[in-house]
Amino acid sequence: MLRTALNTFQNSTRLVRTPIASTGVRFYHEKVIDHYERPRNVGSFPKSDPDVGTGLVGAPACGDVMKLQIKVDDSTGKIVDVKFKTFGCGSAIASSSFMTERVRGMTLEQASQVKNTEIAKELCLPPVKLHCSMLAEDAIKSAIKDYKSKRDAKAIQIPSAEPTPAQATA
């Protein structure tokens, strides 16, 4: 959809030979268009799965909402799968899609170090769209936090293998 609009606009400006600056139209970078038209890892996992962490974030100023989920291998601490659902502009969808590719295979520590500036640089986001990359950074951090809280809750519920003093004397 964006590519069609872009091609139509480029063709019309060639005919008219009007400078882009005078039209007030902003273009998405090719990388954003690629992730928008062919988003990677769209979908979701069951939120109740103990190996899944869910991050749900939004930007009230523009209305973008991003859900990013990670599936973690408990034995290695690595992210083995990532899914997202984003309702928002092309830059928000591209930021989500890029983030899912970026963090797959990383440890939780490594994934928590991914910064919005890396996303913005890779996708060539203009300053007015930096909030989209910030949402992706917030979403991965929120998903990691959710996973860790589930893991910690699971550890508390697992009974100790050592007998209590009452059990030992019985």
C-alpha positions in Angstrom: 0.0 0.0 0.0 2.8 2.5 0.9 4.8 1.4 -2.1 1.9 2.0 -4.4 1.3 5.4 -3.0 5.0 6.2 -3.2 5.3 5.1 -6.8 2.2 7.1 -7.8 3.5 10.2 -6.1 7.0 9.8 -7.6 5.5 9.4 -11.1 3.3 12.4 -10.6 6.1 14.6 -9.4 8.3 13.6 -12.3 5.6 14.8 -14.7 5.0 18.0 -12.9 8.7 18.4 -11.9 7.6 19.9 -8.6 10.2 19.8 -5.8 9.3 17.4 -3.0 9.8 20.1 -0.4 7.0 22.2 -1.8 4.5 19.3 -1.6 4.9 18.7 2.1 4.8 14.9 1.6 7.1 12.8 3.7 8.5 9.5 2.5 9.2 6.3 4.4 12.6 4.8 3.9 12.8 1.6 1.9 13.6 -0.4 5.0 10.4 0.9 6.7 8.4 0.0 3.6 9.9 -3.5 3.5 9.0 -4.2 7.2 5.6 -2.6 6.7 4.7 -4.6 3.6 6.3 -7.9 4.8 6.3 -7.7 8.6 8.2 -10.5 10.3 6.9 -12.5 13.2 3.3 -11.2 13.4 1.2 -13.1 15.8 0.9 -13.9 19.5 1.5 -16.6 22.1 -0.8 -17.7 24.9 -0.3 -15.0 27.5 -0.6 -17.7 30.3 2.4 -19.7 29.0 5.0 -19.6 31.7 7.8 -19.4 29.1 6.2 -16.3 27.5 6.8 -12.6 28.5 4.3 -10.0 27.2 5.0 -6.3 26.8 2.1 -4.0 25.9 2.9 -0.4 25.4 1.3 2.6 23.8 1.9 6.2 22.8 -1.1 8.4 23.8 0.2 11.3 21.5 -0.3 9.3 18.3 -2.4 6.3 19.3 0.2 3.6 18.4 -0.2 0.4 20.5 2.4 -2.3 20.4 2.3 -5.8 21.9 5.5 -7.7 21.8 5.9 -11.3 23.2 9.0 -13.3 23.8 9.3 -17.1 24.3 12.3 -18.0 26.4 14.2 -21.3 26.8 14.5 -21.6 30.6 17.7 -23.8 30.3 19.7 -21.3 28.2 17.9 -18.0 29.1 17.8 -17.2 25.4 14.8 -15.8 23.4 13.8 -18.6 21.1 10.8 -17.0 19.5 9.3 -13.5 19.2 5.9 -12.3 18.0 4.2 -8.9 17.8 1.0 -7.2 17.0 1.1 -3.4 16.4 -1.7 -1.0 15.6 -0.1 2.2 14.3 1.8 3.9 11.5 4.3 2.3 9.2 7.2 3.3 11.4 5.6 1.6 14.5 5.0 -1.6 12.6 8.5 -1.5 11.1 10.1 -0.9 14.5 8.2 -3.9 16.0 9.1 -6.1 13.1 12.8 -5.1 13.2 12.9 -5.6 17.0 11.6 -9.2 16.7 14.4 -10.0 14.3 17.0 -8.3 16.3 16.3 -10.0 19.7 15.7 -13.6 18.5 18.6 -15.7 19.8 19.7 -13.2 22.4 19.9 -13.6 26.1 17.5 -11.6 28.2 20.4 -9.4 29.2 21.5 -8.7 25.6 17.9 -8.0 24.5 17.4 -5.5 27.4 20.4 -3.6 26.0 18.9 -2.9 22.6 18.3 0.8 22.3 15.7 2.8 20.3 18.6 4.7 18.7 19.8 1.4 17.1 16.3 0.8 15.7 15.9 4.4 14.4 19.3 4.3 12.8 18.7 0.9 11.1 15.3 2.0 9.8 16.4 5.6 9.0 13.6 7.0 11.0 13.2 10.8 10.9 13.1 12.7 14.3 9.3 13.0 14.1 9.1 9.1 14.2 11.6 8.4 17.0 8.7 7.7 19.4 8.0 4.5 17.3 11.5 3.1 18.0 11.0 4.1 21.7 7.9 2.0 21.8 9.8 -1.0 20.5 12.5 -0.5 23.2 9.8 -0.1 25.9 7.9 -3.2 24.6 11.0 -5.6 24.8 11.9 -4.3 28.3 8.3 -4.8 29.4 8.2 -8.3 27.9 11.4 -9.2 29.7 10.1 -7.9 33.0 6.8 -9.9 32.6 8.8 -13.1 31.8 11.0 -12.6 34.8 8.1 -12.0 37.2 6.4 -15.2 35.9 9.7 -17.1 36.4 10.1 -15.8 39.9 6.5 -16.6 40.8 7.0 -20.1 39.5 10.2 -20.5 41.5 8.3 -19.5 44.7 5.6 -22.1 44.0 7.9 -25.0 43.6 8.2 -26.8 46.9 11.7 -27.4 48.3 13.1 -30.9 48.0 14.5 -30.7 51.6 12.1 -31.9 54.4 10.9 -29.3 56.9 11.8 -30.0 60.6 8.3 -31.4 61.2 8.7 -33.8 58.2 12.2 -34.9 59.3 11.1 -36.0 62.8 8.1 -37.9 61.6 
